[in-house]
Amino acid sequence: MHLKISHTTEYNYDQPVGYALQRLRLTPLSGRGQTVLHWNTEIEGGNVEVAYDDHYGNFVQMVSTHPGSDMIRVIASGEIDTEDRHGVAGPHIGFSPLWLYLRETRLTKPAKPIRDLARSVDNDEPLERLHALMARIAETVAYEIGTTDAETTAEEALEAGSGVCQDHAHIFLSAARYLDFPARYVSGYLMMNDRTEQVATHAWAEAHVEGLGWVGFDAANGISPDERYVRMATGLDYVDAAPISGIRLGNAAETLAVSITVEQ
């Protein structure tokens, strides 16, 4: 499938900002299941200070605002060819060892509700067990915008019984690691069948299965990623793979506007 993506993020401030620094993980890379034909990131109101590959293999750009600016706009866009590999992203590569992906984080700590959920899935075959775990999460946690935020933990989302794709991914990560599967968070894009305009990027999880490598599980939709998905960044949780994160100095109030289109 040939996908065209445009992602605009705009920060506006009610007074000039003395200093702000944004970390961008907005560049998809070619790999198994996706080929980046071209990709470009434009910055208005700021400069790229440095770019590097982090220890998870993500391409990262550090962007500073122009001194005294009251706005910064980031426009990432390009075209990508994808293919359906039934969620299989392939063998583990990179600097981070597999055991690192068994580590719990603040957002994915396996508290008792998570442990109970994991133990309720008792299929002995690893791949089938992970698919059953994904299905159980999809049944238990309704997709509902506005009930959680970026700081919500897997335990809190599970107990609330609702959340967004970030929460479904965190619950899956927590339970999969408790079951001794290395697992990682994935941020990216999903082409919707009913619309091209979206208000946020998508997120899902990958678990490492012996003989297959990394396999994706999108508990928010109850499926493994297909040709409609584009992988952008990975990490132990949302914090490691957030498309944009940053800091600023001063007391300026901030407003954020995001516009995303994903179309065939």
Order of alpha helices (4+ residues) and beta strands (2+ residues): beta-beta-beta-beta-beta-beta-beta-alpha-alpha-beta-alpha-beta-alpha-beta-beta-beta-beta-beta-alpha-beta-beta
